Amino acid sequence: MRTAQEKKAIGIQVDENAEDIYEAISRRYLAIGCSVMTPNHNRFKSLDEMITEYHADGVFGHDLAVLPYLCY
């Protein structure tokens, strides 16, 4: 059984046959279930899949504020 982090990281694959491979790679990395990039529908889809796979009785949600431009 994969961990939640592994599942989130491999859920979406790069389209290796895309005309523009750089765009395909970018789309893959922008499609992760990231709480910072909102609204992010893939995040909720991934959460639903993990709830089903791990038979979760409940989910605790916690978002960390990330402000990288203030960290200099």
C-alpha positions in Angstrom: 0.0 0.0 0.0 1.3 3.4 -1.0 1.6 6.3 1.5 -0.6 9.3 0.9 2.5 11.3 -0.2 3.5 8.7 -2.8 0.0 8.5 -4.1 -0.3 12.2 -4.4 3.0 12.4 -6.3 2.3 9.7 -8.9 -1.4 10.1 -9.5 -0.9 12.1 -12.7 1.5 11.0 -15.4 3.3 13.1 -18.0 1.9 12.8 -21.5 5.1 11.5 -23.2 3.5 11.8 -26.6 2.6 15.4 -26.3 3.7 17.8 -29.1 5.3 20.1 -26.5 7.0 18.0 -23.9 7.8 21.0 -21.7 4.2 22.0 -21.6 3.2 18.4 -20.7 5.7 18.3 -17.9 4.5 21.7 -16.6 0.8 20.5 -16.7 1.7 17.5 -14.7 3.4 19.4 -11.9 0.7 22.1 -11.8 -2.0 19.4 -11.5 -0.8 18.1 -8.1 -3.2 18.3 -5.1 -1.5 21.4 -3.7 -3.3 23.5 -1.1 -1.5 26.6 -2.1 -2.7 26.6 -5.7 -6.4 27.1 -5.1 -9.0 26.2 -6.3 -7.5 22.8 -6.9 -10.0 20.2 -7.9 -7.4 17.5 -8.2 -6.7 17.8 -4.5 -10.3 16.9 -3.5 -10.3 14.1 -6.1 -7.1 12.7 -4.6 -8.5 13.0 -1.1 -11.7 11.1 -2.1 -9.6 8.3 -3.6 -7.4 8.0 -0.5 -10.5 8.0 1.8 -11.8 5.1 -0.1 -8.5 3.2 -0.4 -7.6 3.6 3.3 -11.1 3.2 4.6 -10.8 6.4 6.6 -13.4 7.2 9.2 -12.5 10.9 9.2 -10.2 13.4 7.7 -8.3 16.2 9.5 -7.6 19.1 7.3 -4.8 21.6 7.9 -3.3 24.1 5.5 -0.1 25.8 6.2 0.4 29.4 4.9 3.2 29.5 2.5 4.6 32.9 1.6 8.0 32.2 0.0 8.4 35.8 -1.1 8.5 36.9 2.6 11.3 34.4 3.4 14.4 36.3 2.3 
